[in-house]
Amino acid sequence: MAAPTTRVLAVLELLQAHGRMSGPALAARVGVDVRTLRRYMTTLEDLGIPITTERGRHGAYMLVAGFKLPPMMFTNDEAVALSVGMVAARGLGLAEGAPALESAHAKLARVMPERLKGQVGAITDTVKLEYLPTLSTPASNAALMTLIAAAQSRLRVHLGYLAPGGGKTERDFDPYGLAWRAGAWYAVGMCHLRQDLRSFRVDRVAGVQALEITFQRPQGFDPLAQLLRNIATLPHGRAIEVVLRTDLDTARRSFTPAIGLFEPVDNGVLLRSSASDSDMGWFARQLAGLGYDFDIVMPDILSTELAKLAVRLRALAEAGVNRVHMDESIHSPKQ
């Protein structure tokens, strides 16, 4: 659950933005039941916030007329940027952040002029982002919150982790940072069990506890870049080496970042990767789509798959040429 303070502030911002809201509507917006909402209202009154309650079937909560907290001011570009960011944040599988998003959205609506308010309000309807199915669960949300706090405070944690094939391991871990990729959150940092930089999918964390041990994060550490490097160097079967006849920037733009490691060499760029035999056909198709030459150093099976692909493409091309000639023959005027 998100901290009660976060939800109380979300209630306050919603009341300031809407003026009058029913208990069920307020409770639904912040993700609590009506009884819990009543406790939040008591908390606001204890803080000196003047709340008016309308009783009865169509009752509602309101702030006393004229009461306003000092608003936070944004420029037009800032307001639009924040609104687009909140649209994106809703797709990150972070259920704990929902009350904070509602509160931030209500703040924006409260301080905007009507023209800009309509523009920002339309963003939810007009800006759509494609999201991969999220792997987050209520348990992984709690682990994510703990790991984020530990990374910010630079505190070591004790981590329980469920391996993909089953079985649980325990380790101490320094969370240098977190990254989101392909529908999942990953914690990236130093694993003291393996004495190496490792990445752990948060939805597989089976328990995490902050320790009273601090760590130093490496200067300029990029958790997403390290995550992609870890994925690229995982052993997937046979080792692959291909010399790409191009420069480093072009080579990196030609593939997804997790395909492997790129190393400049005298005659181009060496791509190091790995794949199972069943995936060599896929790897051959990636190479076939390149707009520049390359040399396969290893393995031989990749060269074989590329040759099979060339035979298939040649046959398809010849079949297409034959159809064109046949159509021309059928539709040509007879002498």
N, C-alpha and C positions, 0 to 999 in steps of 0.2 A: 504494500500500500504506500501511496505517496504520503509524505509527512502531513499531519493534520493542519499545520500552519499554512502549507501551500494551498490546501483546499479552502481554508477560511479566507485567505486573501483572494482566491478565485471567486468566492461568493461575493465579497465586497466589490470587486471590480465589475462583476455581472450586474449587481444592483446599481452601481453608478452608471453603467452603460445603458441599462434598460429602464431604470426608474422604478418599475413595478414588475415583480415576477411571482408566480405561484410557487408554493413549496415543492410540489412534484417536479415542476420544470427546472427549478434551481438544483434540486437533488440530482436529477438526471444529467444536467450539464457538468456537474463536478464529480459524478460517479459515486454517490453515497445514497443511503436510504433517508427517508423523511425524518426519522427519529434522530439520526446523526446530524442532519441539517439543523434541527432545533438546537442541538448542543453548540454547533458553530455559531448560531445566532446569539446564544448566550455569551459565547466567547467575544464576539464583536461588541456586544453591549458592555461587557466588562472592560473592554479597551476604550470605552468612551464613544463608540460609534452609535449614533442615534438611529435605532431601527423602529419602524412602525409596522405593526402587524394587523392585517384585516382578517377577522374571524369569519367562519362560515364556509359554506360549500365552495364559494368562488373566492375564498380569501387569498391574500398575497402578502409578500414582504416588500417593504419600501424603506428607503432612507428618508429621514426628515427633510422636508422641502428646504432647498437652499444649501444643504450640506454637500461640500465638495472637498476632496483631497487635492493638494497641489498636483496638477497634471504633469506628465512627462511629455515634452514637446519633441516632435519629429518633423523633418522636412518631408516634402512630398515623395522624393526618391527614397528616403529612408523608410517611410511607411509602406510603400509598395514592396521594397526589398524584404522587409520584415514579414509582410503578408505572404509573399511567395515562399520565404523560408519556412513559415509555419505550415504551408501546404505540404512542403517536402518532409517536414519533421513528422507529420502524421503517418508517413509510410515507413518509418524506421523501426517499427516493432517495439516502440518504447511506450508501453501502456502507462507507466508511472508518470510520464510527462504530460498526459492529457489535461489534468487540472491546470498545470502551468501554461499550457497552450491556450486554454480558455481564458485564463486571467490576462495573458498578454494580448490576446485578440480583443478582449473587452477594453483594455487600456487604450489600444489604438483607436477603437471606435469612439471612445469618450473624448479624445482630444482632437479629432479630425474635423475640419469643416465639412459641410454636407456634400459638396461636390467630390472631394477626395474620398469621403466615406463610401459613397456609391461606387467609386472606381475600385477601391480596395475590396468592397463586398462582392464585386463581380469576379474577383480573382478566383475565389473558390469554385465558381461555375465555369470559368473560362480557361484556367490553368490546370492541366491534367498531367500527371507524371506516371510513367509505367513503373510499377513496383513488382519485384519478385516476391513470391510467397515467403512470408517471414517465418523463421524457425523459433521465434521467441515464445516463451511460456511464462506463466506467473513466477515460477521458480527462477528462471533465467533472468527475469526482470530484476528480482531482488539481488541476484549475484552481480548483475550489471551495475546496479547502484553502488554496491560495495566496492567493486573494482574501480569504478570511476572515482569514487572518493579516495581510495587508496592511491591511485595514480596521481591525483591532484596533491595529496599530502605526502607523496613519496614514501609510503609505508609498505613494507613487505607483507604478504598475505600467506596463509596456509591454504592450499588449494586441494580439493578432492576433484578428480576428473575421471569421467567415464570414457574409456577408449571406444572407437567405432566398432571394434569387434567384440566388445564386452569386457568386463573387468574394470575395477576401480583402482586408481593409483593416488598416492598422496605426495605432495611436494611443497616446498616453500618457493615463492615466486615473487619477483619484483615487477609489478605491472608498469612498464614504461609508458604505455598508452593503449588506446582502443581504436579499432577500425571496423567499419561496416563494409561487407562485401557479399554479394550474391545472396541476400536475404538473411544474413547472419552477422552477429557481432563477434569480434575476436579480441581477446586480450593478448597483447604482444609484450614480451619482456624477457628477463633473465630467469631461466628455470634452474634452481639450485640442485635439482635431482640429476639433470643432464649436464649442468655446468655449460649451458649454451643458450643462445637466443631462440626462443620457441614461441609458437602461437597456439592459443587454446580457444576453441569455439565456446562461447559463453553458455549456449543452451546445453552443453555437455558438462558444465561445472556442477558437481554434486555437493558442493559446500565450499564456502569461502569465509575466512576469518582474518581480519586485520591483526597484525602483530605490532608490538612496540619496537620495531626495528626499522630504521630509515635506510634509504638507498639514494644513490646519485644517478640521475638519468643521463645517458651520454649526450653530449652537446649536439644539438640539431637532429635528434632522433626523430625519424618519420615512421610511425607505426604502420601506415598503409604500405609504404614502400618495403618495409621489412616483412610484412605479411605476404606480399606478392613474391618476394624473394624466397621465403620459406616454402610457399606452395610450388614455385618453379623448381626447387631443388629436391622435392620429395621424390624418392625412387618409385617410378611407376612401371618398371620392367627394364627393357634394354636401354642402354645409353645411346643418345643421338648426338652427332656432331655434323653441322652443315655450315659451310663457308658461304656467306651471302655476299655477292659482288655488288656492294653498295656501301654507303656511309652509315654510321651508327644511328643517327637520328631517323633516317629512312627505314632502317631495319626495325627499329623499335615501333615505328608507326605501322608497320606491316602486319604485326601480330598483336594478340592480346598480351598484356603485361605478364601474365602468369605462365606463358608458354615455356619460358626458360631464361637463361642468362646470356647476355650479349657481351662479347669481348672483341674490341678492335684488334685486327691482325694486319700483317703487311698487305695482303691481297684482298681485304674486305672486312667482314665482321663474322666472327665465329659464334654460331648459335649452339649452345649446349642445352640439351633437354633429355627427356626419357619418355618412353611409352611402352605399353604392352604390345605384343604382336597383333592383337585384334584392333588396336588403335593406329597401327602404322598406315592403314589406308587413309584414315582421317588426316594424319600428318602429311601424307603425300599430297592430298588435295589442297592443304594450306600452301605448300610449296608451289604447286602447279598454278596457283592464282597470282603469284608474284610477277611484278613487271620488270624484273631484272634477273640475271643469271645466278646460278648457285652451283656448288659442288657438294655432293653427299660424301662425307668422310666415313661415316659409319651410322647404322649397321647396313649390311647387304640387303636385308629384308625391306628396308625403306626404298632402296633403289629398285628392287623387284616390284614393289607396290606402285612406284611411280611409272615404271615401264608398263604395267597392266593398265594404269589409268590412261597412258598415252595411246595404247592400242584401242581402248574403248572410245576415246575421243576421236581418233582417226576414223574408226568405223562409223561413228555418228556423223562426222563431217562428210564422209564419202556418200553415206545414205542420203544426206540432205542435198548434195550436189546432183546425185542421180535423180532425185524427185524433181528438182528444178528442170533438168534436161528433159524428163518425161513430160512434164507439164508444158514445156515449150513446144515439144513435138506434137502434143495433142491439140494445142490451140493455134499452131502455125497454119497460115492459109494454105490450102491444098492447090497444087498446080493443075 
